Amino acid sequence: MFEALALARGDGRHARILKTIARMEVLIIDDWGLAVLTAAERRDLLEILEDRHGRASTIVTSQLPVEHWHEAIGDSTLADAILDRLVHNAHRLKLTGESIRKAAARNSSLDLTRQA
């Protein structure tokens, strides 16, 4: 999403893409927090969440605990604004247990440890 927005900023489609994202019924942000956001990404995310706040659903998946999201955003002022719109009115589901991928790999016939 951020790559598409960066390209759109250069060719004049940025505002149109932001409006398209704002109108989506559900926005899914997967693997949140893998890298610290750039200044442009922080501004885009804030604008997206502001446009969607109270109007549309946003789902975020992350292995990073919520208490570390502030650091992943990178700028304390924008982090406060982004998290206010994202976290404070959210339904949070914390999953525990082993990863499905790990369990599937262990049970797979491609698992070399079981083929000996």
C-alpha positions, 0 to 999 in steps of 0.5 A: 500500500505504501509503495503504491502511494509513493508512486502515486505521489509522483504521478499525480494519483495520490489523492485519488488512491487515498480516497479509494482506500478510504471508501473500502469497506474493510482495509486489512493491514497485515504484518504490521510493525515489521519496519519503522514507518517513513515520514511519508508513510506516517502521514499517509497512514494518519490520513487513511485512518482519519478518513476511515475513522468511524466509517469503515473497518480496519483490521491489523495483524501483527506479531509485534505487541501493541505496546511496541507499536508507538516505536514502530511508527517512529514519530511520537506526535504522529504515533499518538494520533495514529494509535488514537484512531487505530487502537482506542476504539478497537476490538483486540484479539490476542492469539496464543499458541503455536503458529499454524505454519510451524504445526503444518511444517512439522506435520508435512511429508516434506519435513525431513526430520520425519523421513529418516 
